[in-house]
Amino acid sequence: MNHTANPTPFSYEAQVYTSGLHDERPPFTFNALEWEALAKARLPADSFGYVWGSAGIRETDDNNRAAFKKWGIVPSRLVRSGFPNLKTSVFGDEYDYPIAIAPVGVQKIFHRDGERAVAKVANEESVTYILSSATSTSTEDVAAANGDGPRWYQLYWPANEHNNITASLLKRAKDNGYKVLVVTLDTYILGWRPSDLNNGYNPFLRSDNIGVEIGFSDPVFQEHFQKKYGVSIKDDVSKAASEWAHIMFPGTSHGWSDIKFLQENWDGPIVLKGIQTVADAKRAVDHGVQGIVVSNHGGRQQDGGVGSLDMLPEIVDAVGTKIEILFDSGVRCGADIAKALALGAKMVLVGRPYVYGLAIGGETGVRHVLKSLLGDLQLTLHLSGIPDVTQENLNRSVLRRMSH
């Protein structure tokens, strides 16, 4: 969608080697598994614990990573083609790359520039940006930072008694150029996260606007708070933060019939994030939404869960011709992205890696992570004889189940 995309992301490698001829070394490691440790060294314990943390004893998180190791890529040789085309089509639009910035909230706890930095770099690198409802920067300010980049909006869905607030959030997103609505289904209450509990840290309850800015900047919520408490948000920030957190995380789930309200208030594609079963994927089709994200929230919500990638093939087999399927959870490198695409995902959401990049180096760190992931993906495909990311060429025929 963005004409500034680099058709050869692997050229980042050549730039680094050229700089090396002048004894210049890159400021950040290219080992994707080391970004986490570098972020930990830079961040306060509560901030790192929030992004790293998972539910319970991290079994779901472990299963996410283990699921990728169950598949191996089988290369083809003597394939005459240029460097792989990474363009993908989703919801009738062409996107330059098959990855998107997963919606992660409270980004100012990782770097002072927070969402603005990530949205700006996403535009510059032509990667789709998904804004979290738990943002520490307003819908409008993120849109300004993202410029003409492709951007979507993720909703933490208030209870039906606050449908007027939900409608306001959707209107603001639509008015500010967010094209796709991503509705998170698995976080109507925060999961049991020992890392946050150990630090006594819930960023949504603090006396600041981090994590609650989208509410604080919403005129309908402002009116609601004033009417309920008789004071403005700025007069009691602590109470306002608590009020908004309870609206955003109401504690109980919506029902399938409630999707109709979203469809009445959003005229673009609607994607349900958090689908893990064939039955729910079929229900999504039946209720007329345009897409689903096969995701378990990166293991952050429910422990003892199956790896998200383990569920992807059967969901694709069941509904892949009827609805757009995206993937999220456990992605760390280019080969992970390739495997998820080969198993049927049209686009892959990347979360923790870019947050670690933000913590390590702000805009520069985010750019390094995105360039690294795309370069790694393109070379992985190129060296496997796979010319593009279409299902015609990147599918299960290039994978084999591993014995371990």
Phi, psi and omega in degrees: 000334184252120187292352182274001184301142176277117182291346180231075181303334181297344181296344174303324177299313181297323178299318181293316180295324177296317177297327179296334176295339178253025179060029176257124179253149181296148182286341183231150179293152174264357177280106186300332181281354178263349180298324181300312182295322178294321177295319179300321180291336184266336191258152168299156184302321183290322179292314179295318180301327181292314183281324182282329190300147175225171182288144172056231182263020174070022181295319178297317178299316178298319180294327175301312182291319181296330183298325180292327182286351178281351181238139175238145180273131180257114184279151172252148184246161180055043177264115180277107176197159174283192179291142188304138174279124184261006181292144177224156178246128179221133178055034176082001178246149176266132177245144185294328183224152183271024176237157176221153174288111179297147180289112177237131183275184172043044189290344177288348175281349179259331178196144185300333181276344172044227185299328180300317181297314182293317180296321179296312181293323178302317177297312183298328180261004176061039177252135180298132181254131176245118182276130177278143172298339180270023182298154172259012179224143186292159176308316184290317182292324176294318178300318179297319180291328182279344177058233181264018179288156177289129182218146179238166181238129177260131183252125159271119200271109177299157178297162185300333179294345178245034179301330178294325177290316177303314180299322179293317179299318181292320179296316179299318180296313182296319181295340183250022168085016175276120193269332186234139177260123179249114185256114181279125187259344190256014185225051174279353170206147181291140180289174179279098186246100183304325182297320177287322179296320179299326180267359184056040192241113170235104187297343184277350183255001183282160182277059176209185182260009181288121180089344183236007185299327182293332174279314181302329182267005183265125184297326181289320176293321178303316179294318178301314183293317180299317182291322184284321187248349178076010177222164177276166180303315184293342179279339178209076185297322181298313179293323179294320178297316179296317180298315181293320180300322180285336174284318182287326178239079190289347177098338177230154185277154167288172173249167183299328181294340182288344180301332181303322180298318178298317181296329178284341185243009178216122185260011176250188178298143175242130182238132178261119184257129180119009180286131182228359181229155176298319182301315180290324177298319178294322177297321178300317177298314182298329182268007167077021174278163187268340183201166174224154170248115174286110191200146169240028177064034179063024180079008187277344189255310185232127180273166179071022184265162178286150175298137184299321180295332178296332182271342187300311185300316183289329176291318176299316180298327185280319188226009187299337178268356186248346187203152179281131183246123176247167184226150179205149172113113173090002184285128181230342187207177182297321180295325176300315180299315181300318181294317179297320177294319180295331179275002170119358178286142177274332179211149184239128179270134180247129184245274187306320183305314182288331176294319176298320176299318177300316180294321184288320188205028177057221180306316183297321179291319178297316180299318180299316181295314181295316178298321180294314181297316181290320177296317178298315179299312184296318179289325176301315178293316183299316182283354175257002179073029182251114191281341181198182184257016176288155180296339178297325185247334180244096184212189186295345180294340180267003180244154170226142175290135181271156186284335183271000000 
